[in-house]
């Protein structure tokens, strides 16, 4: 099963919840950090990294001697990575999305495949309560704007066996509802939306439900720092028909554990019980969704 932990905005406690789930999970799993722009799950799980490999994106390389300035490649590219300027074809690799269409279209073979580095894919393991488990993450190159291609390369490292017989996947998703967030959750069997009981939290939770709801998988909400705001999030969830799977009360002890880089579910027994209940709700929703899909 694939479980994605997401949020409509940053700072709600998404990684805190993911790390706590990893601490209490009681069957084989792989923890995956797909928040490649600002990965920080490793700060809590403290994995032993065994490999770090560059992630490359295929981009066109121009042979100006063969180019006849027909302009087919520039007309095809919707991202303006190629442009005919006067008597010269210009290639802008930073704008390329790596679709390869220009390579196929060029009648003179003036474009050949090259590459530019997106970032790195790191893999290893960490010690969880149920034993040694896998860890996978991506780290985007500083200044790079193309995170989805790197995320896809991270996901390509996941086991290819049917998920019913393989390890579970816990995904720490990017915050928000843009392309990276959708890319992270699109294969999930359920999505956990971590929010906070504030006006900003409620606003962005609504955006997340609107963005991820049409994908079809079950959604459930975790209210982090419960007690610091009003009942707006609860009222919305009741009206929208989105279940609240857990509430983690605000406490100085939890904030202190987080600041020390500790996993909150390990530091505070009452939070551990809440996260165990969350795990049960996630599994029930994901299993029902999987059964309905294969009925």
N, C-alpha and C positions, 0 to 999 in steps of 0.2 A: 504494500500500500504506500501511496505517496501522500504525505501530509505537508501542506504549505502553511507557514505562519507569516501573515502579512499584516499591513496596517495602512490606513489611509494617509497617515502623516508620519514623519520621523519623531522619535522621542517618546513614543507611547509605551515602550517596554517590550517590543517585539523580540529582540535578541535575548532579553531576560527570560521571557517565556520559553523561547526555543531552547536555551541552555538548561532551564529547569526541566523541560520535557525530556531532554537528553539524559538528565541525571536520574530520572525515575523510570525511563522506558525499560521494560522487562523482557524484551525479545530482540534478536539481532536487528541492527539498523545502521544506517549511514547518515551522519550529520553533514549537511551541505549548506555552505554559505554562498548564496547567490547575490548578496548585496555587494557586488564586485567593486562598486565605487568607494564604499567605505566598509569593508569587511571587518567585523570585530567579534564574531562568535569564537574565534580562536583565543581571544583574551580570557574567556571563561572556561572553555573546555581544555585549553592548554595541550593541544595535540603534539605528537611527535611527527614532524614533517619528514616524509621519506623521499619525496620527489617534488621538484619544482621545474616545470617546463614552460618555455615561451608559447604563447597562443598567437598564431599568425592569421591574418586576413589576406586572402588572395586579391591582389590589385593588378591592374594592367601596367605593363612596362612598354614604352614606345620605342620602336626602331624608326627614327625619322627618315632614314634612307628608303624605306619601303612605303612610307605613308604618302598617299596621293591626295590627301585632304578631301576625300569624298564626303565626310561629315556624318556617315551613318552611325558611327559610335556615339557622337555627340548628340544626335537627334534621339537616339535610343535612351540615353542615360537620363533618368528623371531626377537624379541627385546632382547633376551638373559637375560630375567628376571629370568630364572631358569637354573641351570647348575649342572650336576652331577660331583662332584670332588672327586675322589677316592671312598670312601664308604659313601659319604654324598651328599644329595641334598641341594644346596644353593639357597635361594630365595632373589632376589634383588628388593624389592618393588619400588624403585625409577625409575627402568627401565620398570616397568609394564605399559602397555597401557590399561589395564582393559577390555580386550576382553572376558575374561571368558573361553577361550578354554581349558586351562589347567585343570580347575575345572571339565569340562565335560569329559575330556579324562582319568583322573586318575582312573585306575581300582580298586584301593584299598580305594578310598575315603580319601586319605592322605592329600588332599588339600581342605580347606574350605574357604569360602569368608570372607575376612577381609576388612579393609579400611585404607587409608591414606588421610590426609587432603591436598587438592589442594590450597585452599584459601577460600574466602568468597564471598557470593552473597548478595548485598545490594539493598534494594528497598525502595522507598518513593515517594515523590511528590515535585514539585516546582511550583512557581507562574510564569506563562508565560503571554504574552500580551492577549492571548485568554482564560485565566483562569488557574485554577489549573490543572497540567498535571502530568502524571506518570514518574517516573525515575527509572532506573535499571542499575546496574553496577556489574562487577566482579573485585575482587582484588586478584591477585595471591600471594600465600605464598612466602616470600623471599627465594630464592634459588631453587624454584620449576621451572622445565623446561617444564612441560606439560600444556600449556595454552589451546589448543583446547577442552579438556574435561571440563574445567571450563567454557569456552565460551558456550558450548552446554548446560550446566546447567543454565546459565544465559538466553539463548534463550528459554529454556523450561518454563520459568516463563512468557513468553509473552502470550497474549490472544489466545485462541484456536479457537475463532469464525472466520468465513470467513473474510478476510482482507477487502473486499468491504464494510462490515457493521461495522467493528471494527475500533479502532483508527489507525491512521498512525503510523509507526515505523521509527524513525530517529536513525540510527546506526553510532556511532563514531567508525570506524574500526581501527585495528592495522595498523601501517605503513608497507610498503614493500609488497612483493608478495609471501611470504612463506605460509606455511599451516595455521597459524592463520589468515592471511589476507583473504585467500580464504574461510576459514570457516565462516568469518564474512559476506562476500558479497554474498555467494552462493544462498541465498534465496531471494535476493533483486529483486525488480521490476525495479530499475535503480541504477547505481553507479555514484557518483560524484567523479572525480579524481582531487584532489587539487594539484597544482604544482606551481613552481616558474620559472621565465624566466632566468634561469642560466644553464650552462652546466650540472651540477649535476641534476638539476630538470628535464631537457629534457631527460637525460639518463634514469632516473628512471621512468619517465612518459612512455617512450617506453616499459620498462619492464612491467609496470602495464597494459598497453593496450594489450600486448601480453599474459599476464597471465589471465586477466579478460574477454577479448574479446571473447574467445571460450565458455564462460559460456552462452552467448546468450542474456543477458539483455542489454538494451541501456547504453552507456557510454557517459558522458559529462565532459568537463574540466572546472575547475575554475583556472584562473591564478591569484595567490595571489602575492602581492607586484609587480604588473605590473609596468613597467617603469624602473626597476633597471638593466635590461639586454637587450638582443637583441630580434630578431624576430624568433629565432629558434623554440620555442614552437608553435608559430602560424603557421609557415611554416610546421612543422611536422603534426599538427592537420589537416591542409588543405589537405596535401598529404595522410594522413591515413584515412580521412573521419570521423574524430572524432569532433563533434561540440564543440565550446567554448561557454559555457553557461553564463559565467560571467568573468569579470576582475575587481579585486580590486586593485586600484592604491596604490603604496607605499606612506606612509605618516608618519610623526613623530607623528601626532595626533593618528593614529591607533596604532602605536607601544606603545605610552604612555598609551592608554586605555587598551591594552593587559597587559602591565606591572602592571597596577593597579588592574587587575582581573576583568575588566569591559567587557561586551559584546559589541563588536565593532559596531554592527548594531544598538545598542541603543545609543551609545556615539556619532556616526557620522551619521547624516541624509542622506548624500550622499551614504554611505555604505548600509544603510537600503534600499534605493531604488534599489541598485544593487542586494541585497539579495532577495528582493521581486521578481525581474525579474528572478533570479535563481530559486526560488521556483516555479514560473509558468512554466519554462522550464522543471524542474524535473517532475512536475505533468503531463505535456503533454506527455513526453516520457514514463513515467510509465503507464499511462492510455492506450496509443497506444499499448504498449507491452502487457499489460494484455488482451486487446481486441483481439490482434492477436493470443495470446495463446489459447483463448477460442472460436475462430472463427470456 
